[in-house]
Amino acid sequence: MAEPVRARRLSEDEGRRLQQIVRRGKHGSVRVRRALIIMASASGTPVPAIARLVAADEDTVRDVIHAFNDRGLHALDPQWAGGRPRLIDDEDITFIVATATARPKTLGLPFTRWSVRKLGAYLSGSYQYVEPGLGLQRMPGRRVRIGRERLRQVLRDNDITFQRTARQPDLERVHGRRLRRQAGPDRARGQRFPRSMLRV
């Protein structure tokens, strides 16, 4: 049978620091629980009792004790990863923004407005368009695999909206588009009517 896991003997400074963390409880619950585990282990409490005390798994308690024995008080701060790695880098976002602000006709596509679905399909390279007579497929210069919701977030973060609004008066100049005029009972003749940039 293996020897029970136990924290090494604490120095005076380590004991004082652990007591401060546990008594004040201002350092976040993870840090306080880890300090409590180390103090209980150093005083001779067995691992199963410590696990019940802090409502944690016994393997977690053993891992914290081993980390303290190896790294000292640095073990109070877990070295957790930052989550899933990014699938889209800054160059991809720049390419997405450039493509979304370009007119599809300039890219050789048969439509005049982007939709989120069409833009996502074009960026991923799955947009199948065969040019009549030539048989060429129009694909982007680079492929970016991006989901529809992440594409919406990128567009929103870069102030590319689905509709023209009063806050975007220079879009006509930037895109070289003319706003259509619409006459109706609620709209005076000749008044400009905002038109969608991207249709969902």
WOHU-V621022 format. One line per field, one symbol per residue. ss: DSSP state (h for helix, s for strand, l for the rest). psi: psi as a letter, one per 20 degrees, with the letter a starting at -180 (. if undefined). A space follows every 10 residues. Layout:
ss: ???
psi: ???
This chain:
ss: llllllllll lhhhhhhhhh hhhhllllhh hhhhhhhhhh hhllllhhhh hhhhlllhhh hhhhhhhhhh hhhhhhllll lllllllllh hhhhhhhhhh hllhhhhlll lllslhhhhh hhhhllllls llllllslll lllllllhhh hhhhhhhlll llslllllll hhhhhlllll sllsllslll lslllslsll
psi: pqpqpqqrpq rgggggghhg ggghkijqhg gggghggggh hhijpqghhg ghgjlrqhhg gggggghghg ibiiihoqmq rjapqphpah hggggggggh iqphhijkqj riqqrhgggg hghijjoopp pphhjqpoqr hqpooprghh gggggghjko rhqqriimhj hgggikqppq qpprhjpqpi pqppqpgpp.
